[in-house]
Amino acid sequence: MPTPKLNDPGEQLVTLEELRTFLLAASLPSRSTLEALGDAFLDRLRRILEYEIGSVYLKTTRGSLDRITTVVNAQSPSHWAASYIDGANTLGALLEANVDLPNKQDAKTLEIVLSYYRDLIGEPFTVERVALQGSSQVFGMVELACRRGELPMDTGRGLSGLHCLSIASSYLAGAITTFRSRNETMVLAALSRFLSDPGLESESESVKEIFGKALKLIVDGLLDYRAAILRVATSEGVLEVYAREGDPAIIWDGWVDHVVRGGEALSGEVLMQKDRVIAVHDIAAHRERFVNFDWTVTNQLRSCVSCPLVARGRTVGTVTFYTGFYYHFSELDEASLWCFAARFAAYWDRFQVLTEKEKTEAELEDIRFVHHNRLLDSARQAAVRASESQLTGLLHESKGTYTSAILLLVEARDAAPAERLRLLDRCLTILQAGEQRLDGPRLLDDFESDHTVDVNEQIRNLVQQRKEWRKERRIGVRFDLTLQPIPLMSMSEEDVIEMVENLLSNAIRSIRTAGRKRGEIQIATSVAKTGDVDEMELVVQDNGTGVRRDIQEDIFEKGFTTYGLRGGTGLGLYLVRSIVTGYRGRIRVESQYGAWARFIIRIPIVR
């Protein structure tokens, strides 16, 4: 039993209060400060108690108690302070039970500790331990080794040695709790700065990589968590893994990125209950709630907590944290998790808004680009046959049509989704009406059937225009051309332009929707044969979202779109098929959904 140096209760309390004040002032977050805090505590404890060896243990994310500092006769041997006792074979019961300290150790560890104490103190000696506890959680202990027989001088007026140790240890626990709280605040501030940095949108990293870095900030910065998983809800109402992080000892072999539906497993439960955090104290007792239960066993993960990501009243995902020890999550823990989850949800919501804005602006520019070229080409073709008076009227109509369309595009850019779709439909109606006036029988009623066009040249010109345009838009799309010699085709130049332009617009939109960091569009032409008929084959392939097998026929129907209110009109591929079939050709699509799509066109070559 440690012996009190001070018998007067007033002096004892004053000295203990000085210790408390010192510890609170010194509790600044950093690992070195924690060790220094332990050293300072043991040193100042000597002003109150007589002891030979003092040690401070703290819980680690692995579930063990690490001996962070030891003082032996007022000295700190580095070899002893660096050692630790594994919670699996010694004081792990301290953490697992979360109540009283164990009164005995296993034989192996006991012999190591006793042998060390025997060498330094000699026989006889005794060991006293007091738990460090905060927020209803035991997170460490203080251990003092004393010569047996040095009983406390209890005169009836002062505090006993064990009483002094208990009070001093409670002050150390308070200081460490303050340390943990400040550390948590610093991590939250760092996360907020990282996710609110406007420069993130200009980086080449994907949102999954950004979420991964954010999770790493938490796992590296906090003292409790070994691993974290972030899932995002898709439009189909399922959860997909977007990021996962763990400490260096976490083994990811055997982990599977399962898709979780609402109500399934732990994350699915959280998805359906947007206002509740769900904690699991013992993962092994609830294995049916974990789609990667074997992974938790491999990494000896004991407890976890999952929190919904809520943005504007909608649950947009979940974030789950795992510990390497049995942990009773308190209301304070849940409050902290809500703070972290709110940062993730806010960033995801901002990302979605910016992505939607970028898609809308790009699609509006696609429409402008395609129809602007269409109008100019039609006007150029018509001007060849027009009289001076007809040409004047034509240019006037073209200018009016184009101006009206642009005004609608500007209005649509800032409109709500439903209104945006209505405005885009009006815009397309105006542009198509303008094209009909330009292409009408009064100017092009007897277009020569022997008119020919160099398809490869038109493709090169369009790709060059796209490259310049994409450079201005800062969208990384690489074009790979494999254009073999083909005969001049008996086709309208504007039909070739519209056919290729719509395929390119479709490919770029698909790449953008897939969130690719590096888009790739491959364009190939060649001469193929079907029976005795020579055909021009045009292949356009992209690495976008791909096309589901069940809709590969529907995508060519008028009005069919997979983009809903996000700007799709359902006209692009319909127009492509109309042009192709008008030249007695055919079009088909091949795809691996989620990876790529390939559109193959064949049109007979008329000699």
Phi, psi and omega in degrees: 000128179295141184263130177292136176278333183249127181266336182283123183299327179296314179296321179299313183293321178297315180296319178295322178293322175298321177296316180298314180299317179298314183295317180295323179290334185267354188278075176253138188289113166184151183299318180297326179292324177299314179295318178296324178297318178296317178300312183296322179298310182296323180294314181287335178296336179294341178286345184249320187234150172267125175205160181268313183228130177236139180222149174240127177251144173229146178291143176249171179294342179279350181094008179259169173254116178266135176279100186278337180201149178217137176242123179241111182050048177069015175236155182243097178288123186296326183293330180278322180294333183277345181280167178212163178248123183288130181296343182286336185230012178214261188268021178299333179298333177302318182277319185293317180281330180058026180230243185286154176288146177292146180269350180214159177247167176290162189299319185296308181291322179302317181295321179298312183293313182297322179297319179295313180297321182297319181294323185272326187255321187088170180270149351271164176209164178223159182235131176243141180228141176228135182285148170259124188220142177202144182053042178065018181235133171277124183235007179173193178199162172248135182233128177238132176252129184228158174292133179290139180106341177277078185285153180294144178276090183259102181265003183091348181256323184263175178278146177290164180299318180293324178296315178299318180297320180296316180294313181298320180294325177295326176292319177296320178299319178296320179295319180291323176298319176297318177304312182295321179295316178294321179298317179297319179296320179294319178295318179298319178295319178296320178296317180297316179297319183295311185282342179262003180292117180299337182291346180299324182291339181268354179281162180274357182286147177280167180295331177294320178293323178294315177298323178299315178296322180294318177297323179296323176303319183286311183298319179287329188271329182269161188263353188255329194261137179262329184211157179214142179232130177244127178242148180240139179280131178271175179294339178276000178083019177248161180259128176246141178291123179254334180200150176211140180214155177203172177289168186302338183275351181292133179258122183264353175298131182097347176285137178235132180281072181293145169275128183248128178268159180304129181092345179268140176055184185294312182296323177296325176296316181296321180302323183278347182235085190291349184250018185220135171270136179246122180248144177237114182288321183232101182300319183300331181279353182227044186300332182292347181267004184234117181287342177239049183301318181300325178296320179294325178293315180303320184264007177054047176272129189257315184230161176205165177216138183235136185232138178285150172261111186245124178229122179052043175081001180245140174278114185256359180169189178218155172228132185236133179243141182241144176245159178265014181214165178284122189231132175264103183288127183264176177296326177294320176300316180295321179297320178295318179298320177300322179296315179295316181297324180297323179294317178296315181297319180296319179294316180299319179296318178295319178299318180295318180297313180294321178296316179297320179296316180295318179298315182297314180297318180293321180291323175297319178290328174301312180299315180298316183297310183296312185282333173296313177297322180298314180297316181295318179294319179296318179296320179295317178296316182293325183296336179299326184256354188277148171282172182298317181292319177297319181296319178299314179295322180298312180296323179296315179296317181298316180297316180296318180297312183295318180297315180298319181296317180297319178298322177293321178298316179298318179294321182292330184301324183257008184274163173293159186308311183296315179294323179300317180296320179296318180293321178295321177298318177297319180300313180296322179299317179295315181296318180293324177296321177296320179295322179296323178294322180288326184265003188297167183299335183293343180239324187234035187286338181233051178302133187298131180288342181265014178293135183235161181215145175270102185298318181299319179296318179297321179296315179300316181298315182294319179296320179298317177298318179296320179300314180295319181293317180293328177297319179294326182276352180059038176253122185278095175235126179256132179258132179240111184257130172231087188252104177276156180300131175224152179296162173298137183263140177279075182220158173287136179300322182290329176295318177298316181298313182293320180299309182291319181299317180294323177295319179293318179298319178298318181294316182294320178297320179294319178297318180295319180295324180287346180071030180292137173288327180229105178277149180220128177237122179253131180235127181224142173232151178194173174258127180237170180233139169235102188067238179261004185262126173281138181227146169277129177250125177242125180238127176237119182235140178228163178254044180272219185284339185080178182233127178299146183299323186287350180239012185293338174271328185289334188296343180266000180278147181296129178087352180280130179212147175262003185259354176056234182273012184267018174113351180288141181249343181074022182248334188301301182289332175298316178295322178299312180296322179299318179294315183297311181293334177295337177254024178060032178257187180213156181223144176215165181234140171240146185199151164245108188302132181090355184231310184197163174221143181229121177258128185240122180244137173230127180230130180302141177269119180266116183280000000 
